[in-house]
């Protein structure tokens, strides 16, 4: 995991995720990641790509 993430408490991680979800940034980040993968800018295994697609659908349709 990322070193910065290791230094953030679990409660602060939950707070950060909550903020990302409330501000719709999570959807934007996931969408951007999918676009980067589909354009060939980033490589990722098929399982993780499928998980991103499912997460995108969950975030998009849970408004």
Secondary structure, DSSP 8 states (H G I E B T S, - for coil): --HHHHHS-HHHHHHHHHHHHHTTHHHHHHHHHHHHHHTTSS---HHHHHHHHHHHHHHHHT-
